[in-house]
Every structure is written in C-alpha cells, then in structure tokens.
C-alpha cells in the first residue's frame, strides 16, 4: 500500500497467471486508509505486458530521496516466460504519478529504461542458428545464401512501385518485402498485418522493421514518417519535422521497444527505448548514409555509407569497412550477425562484403541482375 503526499491510499496488486503474458498489475483505492476497505479500480491493467517485458507483477511503490515516485516490479524479459524455459525475471523501475495534486488515479510511465542486473538461470545455451542471408532486388527478386530459405518473391510480378527493403521473421522461416508505396508482400510464415499501399503518402517508404515476435512491423518513410502495423507500437516519428535530408535507413532497439532512423547526412533520430549514441557531423557525397544496424545489446549501432565506410557508435565495435576500396557499385544496406560480432555490407551490384564473424556464403556480385539490389537481411 502507498500513501501519497495528499494522504490518499492506494493498494497495488497483481492478478492472472504468473506463468503467462496475461499476468498484470492493477490497483485499488483505499479511502479509509490502510485499515479500511479498498475498492478495485482496475477496469484495465495499470501495467501489462509490452515490448521488452512480459507478465509484470509484485509491485512496490516508494518515493526516492529527490521526490520522484517509482514503482519497482518484476517481469519476464522479452517473451520468454518461465524459468524452465530459461526465462529471466529481473526487477524493473517505472515512474508513477497520481493525477492532479497527488490525489488522482495512478498512472505508470511504461518502457522505462532501468532493468536491474539478473543472473541467467542455469540452462543449456541454445545453439546459434546457422548463418545465412537474403539479398533483395528492386523488382522483388530474392536470392538466398547459407541457411536462408527461399519462400517466394515478386520477381515475376508487375509491381506498382519498386521494392525498397525486406525483413525476416524471428524463426527465419519467412520474410516481408516492402515497396516504396508501402505495399507489403508476405512470404513463408510472415503474416500480413497491413500496408500503406492504398494510401497517398507524403514521401515514399524506404524500409521496414519487424517486431520482436514477428506479429507486426513498422514502415519508415523518407520524411521520417513511421507507420505501425500488427503489434508494432508507435513510439514517434519525424514525419512533420521537415527534415533537411531524407531518411535512408532504420533499425529496431532492444527487444523492439523502440527504433532509430538515420538520414542521408548521418543525423540519427531515436524513439522509445532506443538511445541516441552519436552521429557523424556530416556525410556529404560518397559518405551518404545508406544502411544501419544495431549492436547486440542495442546500446550502439553502425552506420554504413554508400562508399563502403562504416561508422560505429556506443558499444558497437569496429570490425572494418570498404573505405578506400574501388567499389563497382555503391553500398545500399547492411545487416549485423546473430551475435552482433560482425556485419555484412550489401552492394547495389549484388556484391557482399563481410566483417568480424560474418561469413561469406555467396553473392550475386558479378552476375546479371534484372534490377539492382536494395537490401540484405542476415541471420
């Protein structure tokens, strides 16, 4: 139970099945104080599962020395629930407010960044997936290498607008292609959750990002506009900011609780739990930014330029670049490896360049292409 400065009493509780994502935190008002009757006020959960955590419970509210009121609670990290499944249930903190004059209904600021350190349960480590990657061309042709499976393409279809990017599903058994008008094409186990194909857009779509569970995605436009579909949460955009340079790439942050966008000049825009870690002062000419990938912890990112340069920020390690190499075609995208210890660069001619632990598994470089490459997605 918590007493506010206005001497209002609140009881916080958790209900539902702790072993499921439906476990959530509710609240009750106690007008007669801690010894009186409390009345449940939760027509909907005060705090429920969201990107980055599942099944919050065990709430405890207190005031910090500086006057900030916070809620400490436990929740499963990500979507892995249960210790037998190697789930981790650490402590989180979220800001709490109580309406006007400390006397109104409580509200919780979700997606707060603090997660207390937690020891991993003693579980066998799942083997890393066999490496592989997909290359996609502007006509929607898909080319697979390594463990990446082929599930279909639009290479033989007549498209209204060219394909500009792709995203894979979490289990690597499907993928989406997106066209510049926001038309979305789903293959394998990728679900269709909507598109902007029938909308009049201010600026064209430049790429897409999948959510953590693959049940939604974001489409990103060159003016910084963001369109969320399925279970993708809208965290904000630069759509109305009249950017000086077009957005050219985007990436999702830790457990898909936010996202970054970067424009051609290197300015980085961060939303949700995506932290700004730095950006180049400017990226003129051949240094035009064309690709972005997050580090394994999402506390950093790499930016790839058309001339093959790779800049690293935050905890993203430097594994090398193609700067100084005479490229046959500009770099148009990049993808990090499963463990974040390397990355691939994608050339418009189909060439693949590998760094760190990213293996070379083949490419379309040097082969006849019906349309230039526009992106890569790797395991």
BAKE-654536 format. One record per residue (C-alpha): residue in one letter; x negated, y, z negated. Coordinates in steps of 0.5 Angstrom, whole numbers, padded with zeros to 4 digits. Layout:
N
<site r="a" xx="X" yy="Y" zz="Z"/>
...
//
This chain:
379
<site r="x" xx="0000" yy="0000" zz="0000"/>
<site r="x" xx="-0002" yy="0007" zz="0002"/>
<site r="x" xx="-0001" yy="0014" zz="-0002"/>
<site r="x" xx="-0001" yy="0020" zz="0003"/>
<site r="x" xx="-0003" yy="0027" zz="0000"/>
<site r="x" xx="0004" yy="0029" zz="0000"/>
<site r="x" xx="0006" yy="0023" zz="-0004"/>
<site r="x" xx="0009" yy="0018" zz="0001"/>
<site r="x" xx="0008" yy="0011" zz="0000"/>
<site r="x" xx="0007" yy="0006" zz="0006"/>
<site r="x" xx="0006" yy="-0001" zz="0006"/>
<site r="x" xx="0003" yy="-0005" zz="0012"/>
<site r="x" xx="0003" yy="-0012" zz="0013"/>
<site r="x" xx="0002" yy="-0017" zz="0019"/>
<site r="x" xx="0007" yy="-0022" zz="0022"/>
<site r="x" xx="0008" yy="-0027" zz="0027"/>
<site r="x" xx="0003" yy="-0033" zz="0029"/>
<site r="x" xx="-0004" yy="-0031" zz="0027"/>
<site r="x" xx="-0007" yy="-0036" zz="0032"/>
<site r="x" xx="-0003" yy="-0033" zz="0038"/>
<site r="x" xx="-0004" yy="-0026" zz="0041"/>
<site r="x" xx="0003" yy="-0024" zz="0038"/>
<site r="x" xx="0001" yy="-0023" zz="0031"/>
<site r="x" xx="0001" yy="-0016" zz="0030"/>
<site r="x" xx="0001" yy="-0010" zz="0024"/>
<site r="x" xx="0008" yy="-0007" zz="0022"/>
<site r="x" xx="0010" yy="-0002" zz="0017"/>
<site r="x" xx="0015" yy="-0001" zz="0011"/>
<site r="x" xx="0017" yy="0006" zz="0008"/>
<site r="x" xx="0017" yy="0006" zz="0000"/>
<site r="x" xx="0021" yy="0012" zz="-0002"/>
<site r="x" xx="0021" yy="0010" zz="-0009"/>
<site r="x" xx="0013" yy="0009" zz="-0010"/>
<site r="x" xx="0009" yy="0002" zz="-0011"/>
<site r="x" xx="0014" yy="-0001" zz="-0016"/>
<site r="x" xx="0020" yy="0001" zz="-0012"/>
<site r="x" xx="0024" yy="-0003" zz="-0006"/>
<site r="x" xx="0020" yy="-0002" zz="0001"/>
<site r="x" xx="0024" yy="-0001" zz="0008"/>
<site r="x" xx="0021" yy="-0004" zz="0014"/>
<site r="x" xx="0021" yy="0001" zz="0019"/>
<site r="x" xx="0018" yy="-0003" zz="0025"/>
<site r="x" xx="0022" yy="-0003" zz="0031"/>
<site r="x" xx="0016" yy="-0005" zz="0035"/>
<site r="x" xx="0009" yy="-0007" zz="0032"/>
<site r="x" xx="0005" yy="-0001" zz="0030"/>
<site r="x" xx="-0001" yy="-0004" zz="0032"/>
<site r="x" xx="-0001" yy="-0010" zz="0037"/>
<site r="x" xx="-0006" yy="-0014" zz="0042"/>
<site r="x" xx="-0009" yy="-0009" zz="0047"/>
<site r="x" xx="-0015" yy="-0010" zz="0052"/>
<site r="x" xx="-0021" yy="-0012" zz="0047"/>
<site r="x" xx="-0018" yy="-0015" zz="0042"/>
<site r="x" xx="-0012" yy="-0020" zz="0040"/>
<site r="x" xx="-0007" yy="-0021" zz="0034"/>
<site r="x" xx="-0009" yy="-0016" zz="0029"/>
<site r="x" xx="-0008" yy="-0017" zz="0022"/>
<site r="x" xx="-0010" yy="-0016" zz="0015"/>
<site r="x" xx="-0009" yy="-0008" zz="0015"/>
<site r="x" xx="-0012" yy="-0004" zz="0009"/>
<site r="x" xx="-0012" yy="0004" zz="0010"/>
<site r="x" xx="-0016" yy="0009" zz="0006"/>
<site r="x" xx="-0019" yy="0016" zz="0006"/>
<site r="x" xx="-0026" yy="0017" zz="0008"/>
<site r="x" xx="-0030" yy="0022" zz="0004"/>
<site r="x" xx="-0029" yy="0027" zz="0009"/>
<site r="x" xx="-0022" yy="0027" zz="0009"/>
<site r="x" xx="-0021" yy="0022" zz="0015"/>
<site r="x" xx="-0016" yy="0017" zz="0014"/>
<site r="x" xx="-0017" yy="0010" zz="0017"/>
<site r="x" xx="-0014" yy="0003" zz="0018"/>
<site r="x" xx="-0019" yy="-0003" zz="0017"/>
<site r="x" xx="-0016" yy="-0009" zz="0020"/>
<site r="x" xx="-0019" yy="-0016" zz="0023"/>
<site r="x" xx="-0017" yy="-0018" zz="0030"/>
<site r="x" xx="-0020" yy="-0023" zz="0035"/>
<site r="x" xx="-0025" yy="-0021" zz="0040"/>
<site r="x" xx="-0022" yy="-0021" zz="0047"/>
<site r="x" xx="-0017" yy="-0026" zz="0049"/>
<site r="x" xx="-0021" yy="-0032" zz="0046"/>
<site r="x" xx="-0016" yy="-0034" zz="0040"/>
<site r="x" xx="-0018" yy="-0039" zz="0034"/>
<site r="x" xx="-0025" yy="-0041" zz="0031"/>
<site r="x" xx="-0025" yy="-0048" zz="0034"/>
<site r="x" xx="-0025" yy="-0045" zz="0041"/>
<site r="x" xx="-0031" yy="-0040" zz="0039"/>
<site r="x" xx="-0027" yy="-0034" zz="0038"/>
<site r="x" xx="-0030" yy="-0029" zz="0034"/>
<site r="x" xx="-0025" yy="-0025" zz="0029"/>
<site r="x" xx="-0029" yy="-0018" zz="0026"/>
<site r="x" xx="-0027" yy="-0012" zz="0023"/>
<site r="x" xx="-0024" yy="-0006" zz="0027"/>
<site r="x" xx="-0023" yy="0001" zz="0025"/>
<site r="x" xx="-0018" yy="0006" zz="0028"/>
<site r="x" xx="-0016" yy="0013" zz="0026"/>
<site r="x" xx="-0009" yy="0013" zz="0022"/>
<site r="x" xx="-0004" yy="0020" zz="0022"/>
<site r="x" xx="0002" yy="0021" zz="0018"/>
<site r="x" xx="0006" yy="0026" zz="0022"/>
<site r="x" xx="0007" yy="0033" zz="0020"/>
<site r="x" xx="0004" yy="0035" zz="0013"/>
<site r="x" xx="0002" yy="0028" zz="0012"/>
<site r="x" xx="0009" yy="0026" zz="0011"/>
<site r="x" xx="0012" yy="0023" zz="0017"/>
<site r="x" xx="0011" yy="0016" zz="0020"/>
<site r="x" xx="0004" yy="0013" zz="0021"/>
<site r="x" xx="0001" yy="0012" zz="0028"/>
<site r="x" xx="-0005" yy="0009" zz="0030"/>
<site r="x" xx="-0010" yy="0011" zz="0035"/>
<site r="x" xx="-0012" yy="0005" zz="0039"/>
<site r="x" xx="-0018" yy="0003" zz="0042"/>
<site r="x" xx="-0023" yy="0006" zz="0037"/>
<site r="x" xx="-0030" yy="0004" zz="0039"/>
<site r="x" xx="-0032" yy="0001" zz="0032"/>
<site r="x" xx="-0033" yy="-0006" zz="0031"/>
<site r="x" xx="-0037" yy="-0009" zz="0025"/>
<site r="x" xx="-0042" yy="-0014" zz="0027"/>
<site r="x" xx="-0040" yy="-0021" zz="0026"/>
<site r="x" xx="-0044" yy="-0028" zz="0026"/>
<site r="x" xx="-0042" yy="-0032" zz="0032"/>
<site r="x" xx="-0038" yy="-0039" zz="0030"/>
<site r="x" xx="-0042" yy="-0045" zz="0031"/>
<site r="x" xx="-0040" yy="-0047" zz="0037"/>
<site r="x" xx="-0043" yy="-0050" zz="0043"/>
<site r="x" xx="-0045" yy="-0045" zz="0048"/>
<site r="x" xx="-0041" yy="-0045" zz="0055"/>
<site r="x" xx="-0046" yy="-0046" zz="0061"/>
<site r="x" xx="-0047" yy="-0040" zz="0065"/>
<site r="x" xx="-0043" yy="-0041" zz="0072"/>
<site r="x" xx="-0047" yy="-0043" zz="0078"/>
<site r="x" xx="-0049" yy="-0037" zz="0081"/>
<site r="x" xx="-0045" yy="-0034" zz="0088"/>
<site r="x" xx="-0043" yy="-0028" zz="0091"/>
<site r="x" xx="-0038" yy="-0026" zz="0096"/>
<site r="x" xx="-0039" yy="-0021" zz="0102"/>
<site r="x" xx="-0033" yy="-0017" zz="0105"/>
<site r="x" xx="-0033" yy="-0013" zz="0111"/>
<site r="x" xx="-0028" yy="-0007" zz="0113"/>
<site r="x" xx="-0024" yy="-0012" zz="0117"/>
<site r="x" xx="-0023" yy="-0016" zz="0111"/>
<site r="x" xx="-0027" yy="-0022" zz="0113"/>
<site r="x" xx="-0030" yy="-0025" zz="0107"/>
<site r="x" xx="-0037" yy="-0029" zz="0107"/>
<site r="x" xx="-0039" yy="-0034" zz="0101"/>
<site r="x" xx="-0045" yy="-0036" zz="0099"/>
<site r="x" xx="-0047" yy="-0040" zz="0093"/>
<site r="x" xx="-0042" yy="-0043" zz="0088"/>
<site r="x" xx="-0037" yy="-0037" zz="0091"/>
<site r="x" xx="-0031" yy="-0041" zz="0094"/>
<site r="x" xx="-0027" yy="-0038" zz="0101"/>
<site r="x" xx="-0020" yy="-0037" zz="0099"/>
<site r="x" xx="-0018" yy="-0033" zz="0105"/>
<site r="x" xx="-0019" yy="-0027" zz="0109"/>
<site r="x" xx="-0016" yy="-0021" zz="0113"/>
<site r="x" xx="-0021" yy="-0022" zz="0118"/>
<site r="x" xx="-0016" yy="-0024" zz="0124"/>
<site r="x" xx="-0010" yy="-0020" zz="0121"/>
<site r="x" xx="-0009" yy="-0013" zz="0124"/>
<site r="x" xx="-0009" yy="-0008" zz="0119"/>
<site r="x" xx="-0006" yy="-0001" zz="0118"/>
<site r="x" xx="-0013" yy="0001" zz="0115"/>
<site r="x" xx="-0020" yy="-0002" zz="0113"/>
<site r="x" xx="-0021" yy="-0006" zz="0107"/>
<site r="x" xx="-0026" yy="-0002" zz="0103"/>
<site r="x" xx="-0027" yy="-0007" zz="0097"/>
<site r="x" xx="-0026" yy="-0013" zz="0093"/>
<site r="x" xx="-0025" yy="-0016" zz="0086"/>
<site r="x" xx="-0026" yy="-0023" zz="0084"/>
<site r="x" xx="-0021" yy="-0027" zz="0079"/>
<site r="x" xx="-0024" yy="-0029" zz="0072"/>
<site r="x" xx="-0025" yy="-0036" zz="0074"/>
<site r="x" xx="-0028" yy="-0035" zz="0080"/>
<site r="x" xx="-0022" yy="-0038" zz="0084"/>
<site r="x" xx="-0019" yy="-0032" zz="0088"/>
<site r="x" xx="-0020" yy="-0025" zz="0089"/>
<site r="x" xx="-0017" yy="-0019" zz="0092"/>
<site r="x" xx="-0018" yy="-0015" zz="0098"/>
<site r="x" xx="-0016" yy="-0007" zz="0098"/>
<site r="x" xx="-0015" yy="-0003" zz="0104"/>
<site r="x" xx="-0016" yy="0005" zz="0104"/>
<site r="x" xx="-0009" yy="0006" zz="0104"/>
<site r="x" xx="-0008" yy="0002" zz="0097"/>
<site r="x" xx="-0006" yy="-0004" zz="0101"/>
<site r="x" xx="-0008" yy="-0010" zz="0096"/>
<site r="x" xx="-0009" yy="-0018" zz="0099"/>
<site r="x" xx="-0009" yy="-0023" zz="0094"/>
<site r="x" xx="-0012" yy="-0030" zz="0095"/>
<site r="x" xx="-0013" yy="-0036" zz="0091"/>
<site r="x" xx="-0011" yy="-0036" zz="0084"/>
<site r="x" xx="-0011" yy="-0028" zz="0085"/>
<site r="x" xx="-0004" yy="-0025" zz="0083"/>
<site r="x" xx="-0001" yy="-0019" zz="0087"/>
<site r="x" xx="0002" yy="-0014" zz="0082"/>
<site r="x" xx="0003" yy="-0008" zz="0086"/>
<site r="x" xx="0000" yy="-0003" zz="0091"/>
<site r="x" xx="0000" yy="0004" zz="0094"/>
<site r="x" xx="0000" yy="0001" zz="0101"/>
<site r="x" xx="0007" yy="0005" zz="0102"/>
<site r="x" xx="0005" yy="0011" zz="0098"/>
<site r="x" xx="0003" yy="0017" zz="0101"/>
<site r="x" xx="-0004" yy="0018" zz="0098"/>
<site r="x" xx="-0008" yy="0025" zz="0097"/>
<site r="x" xx="-0014" yy="0021" zz="0098"/>
<site r="x" xx="-0016" yy="0014" zz="0101"/>
<site r="x" xx="-0017" yy="0009" zz="0096"/>
<site r="x" xx="-0025" yy="0007" zz="0095"/>
<site r="x" xx="-0025" yy="0001" zz="0091"/>
<site r="x" xx="-0021" yy="-0004" zz="0086"/>
<site r="x" xx="-0023" yy="-0007" zz="0079"/>
<site r="x" xx="-0020" yy="-0013" zz="0076"/>
<site r="x" xx="-0017" yy="-0013" zz="0068"/>
<site r="x" xx="-0021" yy="-0018" zz="0063"/>
<site r="x" xx="-0015" yy="-0023" zz="0064"/>
<site r="x" xx="-0014" yy="-0022" zz="0072"/>
<site r="x" xx="-0007" yy="-0020" zz="0071"/>
<site r="x" xx="-0008" yy="-0013" zz="0073"/>
<site r="x" xx="-0012" yy="-0009" zz="0077"/>
<site r="x" xx="-0014" yy="-0001" zz="0078"/>
<site r="x" xx="-0014" yy="0002" zz="0085"/>
<site r="x" xx="-0019" yy="0008" zz="0085"/>
<site r="x" xx="-0018" yy="0014" zz="0090"/>
<site r="x" xx="-0024" yy="0018" zz="0093"/>
<site r="x" xx="-0021" yy="0024" zz="0089"/>
<site r="x" xx="-0022" yy="0021" zz="0082"/>
<site r="x" xx="-0014" yy="0018" zz="0082"/>
<site r="x" xx="-0013" yy="0012" zz="0079"/>
<site r="x" xx="-0007" yy="0007" zz="0080"/>
<site r="x" xx="-0006" yy="0002" zz="0075"/>
<site r="x" xx="-0002" yy="-0005" zz="0076"/>
<site r="x" xx="0000" yy="-0011" zz="0072"/>
<site r="x" xx="-0003" yy="-0011" zz="0065"/>
<site r="x" xx="-0008" yy="-0006" zz="0067"/>
<site r="x" xx="-0008" yy="0000" zz="0062"/>
<site r="x" xx="-0008" yy="0007" zz="0065"/>
<site r="x" xx="-0014" yy="0011" zz="0061"/>
<site r="x" xx="-0014" yy="0017" zz="0065"/>
<site r="x" xx="-0017" yy="0020" zz="0072"/>
<site r="x" xx="-0020" yy="0026" zz="0075"/>
<site r="x" xx="-0014" yy="0026" zz="0080"/>
<site r="x" xx="-0012" yy="0033" zz="0079"/>
<site r="x" xx="-0019" yy="0036" zz="0078"/>
<site r="x" xx="-0021" yy="0038" zz="0085"/>
<site r="x" xx="-0028" yy="0034" zz="0085"/>
<site r="x" xx="-0034" yy="0037" zz="0089"/>
<site r="x" xx="-0036" yy="0031" zz="0091"/>
<site r="x" xx="-0032" yy="0024" zz="0093"/>
<site r="x" xx="-0032" yy="0018" zz="0088"/>
<site r="x" xx="-0035" yy="0013" zz="0091"/>
<site r="x" xx="-0035" yy="0007" zz="0086"/>
<site r="x" xx="-0032" yy="0005" zz="0079"/>
<site r="x" xx="-0033" yy="-0001" zz="0074"/>
<site r="x" xx="-0030" yy="-0003" zz="0068"/>
<site r="x" xx="-0033" yy="-0003" zz="0061"/>
<site r="x" xx="-0033" yy="-0008" zz="0055"/>
<site r="x" xx="-0027" yy="-0012" zz="0055"/>
<site r="x" xx="-0024" yy="-0008" zz="0061"/>
<site r="x" xx="-0022" yy="-0003" zz="0055"/>
<site r="x" xx="-0024" yy="0003" zz="0060"/>
<site r="x" xx="-0027" yy="0005" zz="0066"/>
<site r="x" xx="-0033" yy="0009" zz="0069"/>
<site r="x" xx="-0032" yy="0013" zz="0076"/>
<site r="x" xx="-0038" yy="0016" zz="0080"/>
<site r="x" xx="-0038" yy="0021" zz="0085"/>
<site r="x" xx="-0043" yy="0021" zz="0091"/>
<site r="x" xx="-0047" yy="0026" zz="0088"/>
<site r="x" xx="-0048" yy="0022" zz="0082"/>
<site r="x" xx="-0043" yy="0025" zz="0077"/>
<site r="x" xx="-0040" yy="0020" zz="0072"/>
<site r="x" xx="-0033" yy="0020" zz="0069"/>
<site r="x" xx="-0032" yy="0016" zz="0063"/>
<site r="x" xx="-0025" yy="0014" zz="0061"/>
<site r="x" xx="-0022" yy="0009" zz="0055"/>
<site r="x" xx="-0028" yy="0006" zz="0051"/>
<site r="x" xx="-0033" yy="0007" zz="0057"/>
<site r="x" xx="-0038" yy="0011" zz="0054"/>
<site r="x" xx="-0042" yy="0016" zz="0058"/>
<site r="x" xx="-0049" yy="0014" zz="0058"/>
<site r="x" xx="-0052" yy="0019" zz="0063"/>
<site r="x" xx="-0052" yy="0021" zz="0071"/>
<site r="x" xx="-0057" yy="0024" zz="0076"/>
<site r="x" xx="-0058" yy="0031" zz="0076"/>
<site r="x" xx="-0056" yy="0031" zz="0084"/>
<site r="x" xx="-0056" yy="0026" zz="0089"/>
<site r="x" xx="-0057" yy="0029" zz="0096"/>
<site r="x" xx="-0058" yy="0026" zz="0103"/>
<site r="x" xx="-0060" yy="0019" zz="0102"/>
<site r="x" xx="-0059" yy="0019" zz="0095"/>
<site r="x" xx="-0052" yy="0019" zz="0096"/>
<site r="x" xx="-0049" yy="0014" zz="0090"/>
<site r="x" xx="-0045" yy="0008" zz="0094"/>
<site r="x" xx="-0045" yy="0003" zz="0088"/>
<site r="x" xx="-0044" yy="0002" zz="0081"/>
<site r="x" xx="-0045" yy="-0004" zz="0076"/>
<site r="x" xx="-0044" yy="-0004" zz="0068"/>
<site r="x" xx="-0049" yy="-0008" zz="0064"/>
<site r="x" xx="-0048" yy="-0014" zz="0060"/>
<site r="x" xx="-0046" yy="-0010" zz="0053"/>
<site r="x" xx="-0042" yy="-0004" zz="0057"/>
<site r="x" xx="-0047" yy="0000" zz="0054"/>
<site r="x" xx="-0050" yy="0002" zz="0060"/>
<site r="x" xx="-0050" yy="0002" zz="0068"/>
<site r="x" xx="-0053" yy="0002" zz="0074"/>
<site r="x" xx="-0052" yy="0007" zz="0080"/>
<site r="x" xx="-0054" yy="0005" zz="0087"/>
<site r="x" xx="-0056" yy="0010" zz="0092"/>
<site r="x" xx="-0055" yy="0009" zz="0100"/>
<site r="x" xx="-0063" yy="0009" zz="0101"/>
<site r="x" xx="-0063" yy="0003" zz="0096"/>
<site r="x" xx="-0065" yy="0007" zz="0090"/>
<site r="x" xx="-0062" yy="0004" zz="0083"/>
<site r="x" xx="-0062" yy="0009" zz="0077"/>
<site r="x" xx="-0061" yy="0006" zz="0070"/>
<site r="x" xx="-0057" yy="0009" zz="0064"/>
<site r="x" xx="-0056" yy="0007" zz="0057"/>
<site r="x" xx="-0058" yy="0000" zz="0056"/>
<site r="x" xx="-0058" yy="-0002" zz="0063"/>
<site r="x" xx="-0065" yy="-0005" zz="0064"/>
<site r="x" xx="-0069" yy="-0003" zz="0070"/>
<site r="x" xx="-0070" yy="-0009" zz="0075"/>
<site r="x" xx="-0073" yy="-0005" zz="0081"/>
<site r="x" xx="-0070" yy="-0002" zz="0088"/>
<site r="x" xx="-0071" yy="-0002" zz="0095"/>
<site r="x" xx="-0073" yy="0005" zz="0095"/>
<site r="x" xx="-0079" yy="0007" zz="0100"/>
<site r="x" xx="-0077" yy="0001" zz="0104"/>
<site r="x" xx="-0074" yy="0002" zz="0111"/>
<site r="x" xx="-0067" yy="-0001" zz="0111"/>
<site r="x" xx="-0064" yy="-0003" zz="0117"/>
<site r="x" xx="-0057" yy="0000" zz="0114"/>
<site r="x" xx="-0055" yy="0004" zz="0108"/>
<site r="x" xx="-0053" yy="0000" zz="0101"/>
<site r="x" xx="-0046" yy="0000" zz="0101"/>
<site r="x" xx="-0045" yy="-0003" zz="0094"/>
<site r="x" xx="-0048" yy="-0007" zz="0088"/>
<site r="x" xx="-0046" yy="-0013" zz="0083"/>
<site r="x" xx="-0049" yy="-0015" zz="0077"/>
<site r="x" xx="-0051" yy="-0022" zz="0075"/>
<site r="x" xx="-0047" yy="-0026" zz="0070"/>
<site r="x" xx="-0051" yy="-0025" zz="0064"/>
<site r="x" xx="-0053" yy="-0018" zz="0066"/>
<site r="x" xx="-0060" yy="-0019" zz="0067"/>
<site r="x" xx="-0060" yy="-0017" zz="0075"/>
<site r="x" xx="-0056" yy="-0015" zz="0080"/>
<site r="x" xx="-0055" yy="-0015" zz="0088"/>
<site r="x" xx="-0055" yy="-0010" zz="0093"/>
<site r="x" xx="-0051" yy="-0010" zz="0099"/>
<site r="x" xx="-0053" yy="-0007" zz="0106"/>
<site r="x" xx="-0048" yy="-0005" zz="0111"/>
<site r="x" xx="-0051" yy="-0010" zz="0116"/>
<site r="x" xx="-0050" yy="-0016" zz="0111"/>
<site r="x" xx="-0057" yy="-0016" zz="0108"/>
<site r="x" xx="-0057" yy="-0018" zz="0101"/>
<site r="x" xx="-0063" yy="-0015" zz="0096"/>
<site r="x" xx="-0064" yy="-0019" zz="0089"/>
<site r="x" xx="-0067" yy="-0016" zz="0083"/>
<site r="x" xx="-0068" yy="-0019" zz="0076"/>
<site r="x" xx="-0065" yy="-0026" zz="0075"/>
<site r="x" xx="-0060" yy="-0025" zz="0081"/>
<site r="x" xx="-0062" yy="-0031" zz="0086"/>
<site r="x" xx="-0062" yy="-0030" zz="0094"/>
<site r="x" xx="-0057" yy="-0035" zz="0096"/>
<site r="x" xx="-0056" yy="-0033" zz="0103"/>
<site r="x" xx="-0053" yy="-0027" zz="0107"/>
<site r="x" xx="-0050" yy="-0024" zz="0114"/>
<site r="x" xx="-0056" yy="-0020" zz="0115"/>
<site r="x" xx="-0059" yy="-0021" zz="0122"/>
<site r="x" xx="-0052" yy="-0024" zz="0124"/>
<site r="x" xx="-0047" yy="-0021" zz="0129"/>
<site r="x" xx="-0041" yy="-0018" zz="0125"/>
<site r="x" xx="-0035" yy="-0016" zz="0128"/>
<site r="x" xx="-0034" yy="-0010" zz="0122"/>
<site r="x" xx="-0039" yy="-0007" zz="0117"/>
<site r="x" xx="-0040" yy="-0010" zz="0110"/>
<site r="x" xx="-0037" yy="-0005" zz="0105"/>
<site r="x" xx="-0038" yy="-0009" zz="0098"/>
<site r="x" xx="-0040" yy="-0015" zz="0094"/>
<site r="x" xx="-0037" yy="-0019" zz="0088"/>
<site r="x" xx="-0042" yy="-0024" zz="0085"/>
<site r="x" xx="-0042" yy="-0029" zz="0079"/>
//
